[in-house]
Amino acid sequence: TGYTCRTQKLTRPTNANAKLYINLCAYYLVVNKMTEANLLWKRVPQHIKEENDEMQKLYLLTQCLHSNNLSNFFRHIHYEWSDDIKSVMDQLHRDTKKNALTLIGNAYTSIFEHNLSAIMNMPKDQLKEACTALEWDYECINQKAIVFPKRLPRTENIYTSSEYQLSKLTEFVSFLEN
């Protein structure tokens, strides 16, 4: 887990290896802590950055998520990840796909199929299957397929507890002080 990785990094900073940095970066991505992932990249020794393709790929994904470049994210997430982080990266892919479809459903009343396919980096048959599962409508107008997204129902409470807000504020202030 991420906590274990952070503890190992703090207790044995000179023994940190690529595997530890990779696991920690993957953890930060899956829990949506882009700032921490970017700061971790700055602490990774240069030889690990240069020699490890997986570390470079994680940094590329971090940059895509940080800049909200979903089409590049979905293009680069398809990679032969090591067994250590494969399940984490699969979870990140599923979560990001779900969030992107929710965002599209809330933001668009209609979108051309080819544009949606480019954003999601999905072949049209898979896209149609995903849209059908969400009960989105399809229409063909002037030989162009148009998708009509529907807002997805909110599953989470839009109001957060004051304890949660206080903990986030405390975490932020602590980060700024350090």
C-alpha positions as CSV (number, residue, x, y, z in Angstrom):
1,T,0.0,0.0,0.0
2,G,1.0,3.6,-0.2
3,Y,1.4,4.0,3.5
4,T,3.9,1.2,3.6
5,C,5.8,2.7,0.6
6,R,6.0,6.1,2.3
7,T,7.2,4.5,5.6
8,Q,9.9,2.6,3.7
9,K,11.0,5.7,1.9
10,L,11.2,7.7,5.1
11,T,13.0,5.0,7.1
12,R,15.4,3.9,4.4
13,P,15.9,6.8,1.9
14,T,19.3,5.6,0.8
15,N,18.0,2.0,0.0
16,A,15.0,3.2,-2.0
17,N,14.9,1.4,-5.3
18,A,12.9,1.8,-8.5
19,K,10.2,-0.7,-7.3
20,L,9.5,1.5,-4.3
21,Y,9.2,4.7,-6.3
22,I,7.0,3.0,-8.9
23,N,4.7,1.6,-6.2
24,L,4.4,4.9,-4.5
25,C,3.8,6.9,-7.7
26,A,1.1,4.4,-8.7
27,Y,-0.5,4.8,-5.3
28,Y,-0.5,8.5,-5.6
29,L,-2.2,8.3,-9.0
30,V,-4.9,5.9,-8.0
31,V,-5.8,8.1,-5.0
32,N,-5.7,11.2,-7.1
33,K,-2.8,12.9,-5.4
34,M,-1.2,14.5,-8.5
35,T,0.8,17.0,-6.6
36,E,2.4,14.3,-4.5
37,A,3.2,12.3,-7.6
38,N,4.8,15.3,-9.2
39,L,6.9,16.0,-6.1
40,L,7.9,12.3,-5.9
41,W,9.2,12.5,-9.5
42,K,11.5,15.4,-8.4
43,R,12.9,13.2,-5.6
44,V,13.5,10.1,-7.8
45,P,17.2,9.7,-8.5
46,Q,18.1,10.6,-12.0
47,H,19.5,7.1,-12.8
48,I,16.1,5.5,-11.9
49,K,14.3,8.1,-14.1
50,E,16.5,7.3,-17.1
51,E,16.8,3.5,-16.7
52,N,13.2,2.6,-15.9
53,D,10.6,2.7,-18.6
54,E,7.8,2.1,-16.2
55,M,8.8,5.1,-14.0
56,Q,8.8,7.3,-17.1
57,K,5.4,6.0,-18.2
58,L,4.0,6.7,-14.7
59,Y,5.3,10.3,-14.9
60,L,3.8,10.7,-18.4
61,L,0.4,9.5,-16.9
62,T,0.9,12.0,-14.0
63,Q,1.4,14.8,-16.5
64,C,-1.7,13.8,-18.5
65,L,-3.9,13.6,-15.4
66,H,-2.5,16.8,-14.0
67,S,-3.2,18.7,-17.2
68,N,-6.6,16.9,-17.7
69,N,-5.4,15.5,-21.1
70,L,-7.7,12.5,-21.1
71,S,-7.1,11.4,-24.6
72,N,-3.3,11.1,-24.0
73,F,-3.9,9.4,-20.6
74,F,-6.1,6.7,-22.2
75,R,-3.5,6.3,-25.0
76,H,-0.6,5.9,-22.6
77,I,-2.3,3.8,-19.9
78,H,-2.2,0.8,-22.3
79,Y,1.2,-0.6,-21.3
80,E,2.5,-3.9,-20.1
81,W,2.7,-3.0,-16.4
82,S,4.7,-5.1,-13.9
83,D,2.8,-7.5,-11.7
84,D,3.5,-5.3,-8.7
85,I,1.3,-2.5,-10.0
86,K,-0.8,-4.1,-12.7
87,S,-4.0,-4.2,-10.5
88,V,-3.4,-0.6,-9.4
89,M,-3.1,0.6,-12.9
90,D,-6.2,-1.4,-14.0
91,Q,-8.1,0.3,-11.2
92,L,-6.7,3.7,-12.2
93,H,-7.9,3.0,-15.8
94,R,-11.4,2.0,-14.7
95,D,-11.8,5.0,-12.3
96,T,-10.5,7.5,-14.8
97,K,-12.8,6.0,-17.5
98,K,-15.8,6.2,-15.2
99,N,-15.0,9.8,-14.2
100,A,-14.5,10.8,-17.8
101,L,-17.8,9.4,-18.8
102,T,-19.5,11.1,-15.9
103,L,-17.9,14.4,-16.8
104,I,-19.0,14.0,-20.4
105,G,-22.5,13.0,-19.4
106,N,-22.8,16.1,-17.2
107,A,-21.1,18.5,-19.7
108,Y,-22.5,17.5,-23.1
109,T,-26.0,17.3,-24.5
110,S,-24.6,15.8,-27.7
111,I,-21.1,14.9,-29.0
112,F,-20.0,13.4,-32.3
113,E,-19.0,9.8,-31.9
114,H,-15.6,10.3,-33.5
115,N,-14.8,13.1,-30.9
116,L,-15.9,10.9,-28.0
117,S,-13.9,8.0,-29.4
118,A,-10.8,10.2,-29.6
119,I,-11.2,11.5,-26.1
120,M,-11.7,8.0,-24.6
121,N,-9.2,6.3,-27.0
122,M,-11.7,3.6,-27.6
123,P,-12.7,1.8,-30.9
124,K,-16.2,2.7,-32.0
125,D,-17.6,-0.7,-31.2
126,Q,-16.3,-0.6,-27.6
127,L,-17.5,3.0,-27.3
128,K,-21.0,2.1,-28.5
129,E,-21.1,-0.8,-26.0
130,A,-20.1,1.5,-23.1
131,C,-22.6,4.2,-24.2
132,T,-25.4,1.6,-24.5
133,A,-24.6,0.4,-21.0
134,L,-25.0,4.0,-19.8
135,E,-28.3,4.2,-21.8
136,W,-27.0,7.0,-23.9
137,D,-28.8,7.5,-27.2
138,Y,-27.2,7.3,-30.7
139,E,-28.4,9.1,-33.8
140,C,-27.1,9.2,-37.3
141,I,-27.4,12.7,-38.8
142,N,-25.9,13.5,-42.2
143,Q,-23.9,10.3,-42.1
144,K,-22.3,11.3,-38.8
145,A,-23.0,9.4,-35.6
146,I,-24.0,11.6,-32.6
147,V,-24.1,10.4,-29.0
148,F,-26.6,12.0,-26.6
149,P,-25.2,11.5,-23.1
150,K,-27.4,11.5,-20.1
151,R,-26.5,12.8,-16.7
152,L,-25.5,10.0,-14.4
153,P,-27.1,10.0,-11.0
154,R,-24.9,11.2,-8.2
155,T,-23.8,8.4,-6.0
156,E,-21.9,10.4,-3.5
157,N,-23.0,13.0,-1.1
158,I,-22.3,16.5,-2.4
159,Y,-22.0,17.8,1.1
160,T,-18.9,16.9,3.1
161,S,-18.7,16.8,6.8
162,S,-16.9,19.5,8.6
163,E,-14.5,17.0,10.1
164,Y,-13.5,16.0,6.6
165,Q,-13.1,19.6,5.5
166,L,-11.0,20.3,8.6
167,S,-8.8,17.3,8.0
168,K,-8.2,18.5,4.4
169,L,-7.5,22.0,5.5
170,T,-5.0,20.7,8.1
171,E,-3.3,18.5,5.5
172,F,-3.0,21.5,3.2
173,V,-1.6,23.8,5.8
174,S,0.8,21.1,7.0
175,F,2.0,20.7,3.4
176,L,2.6,24.4,3.0
177,E,4.5,24.6,6.3
178,N,6.8,21.8,5.3
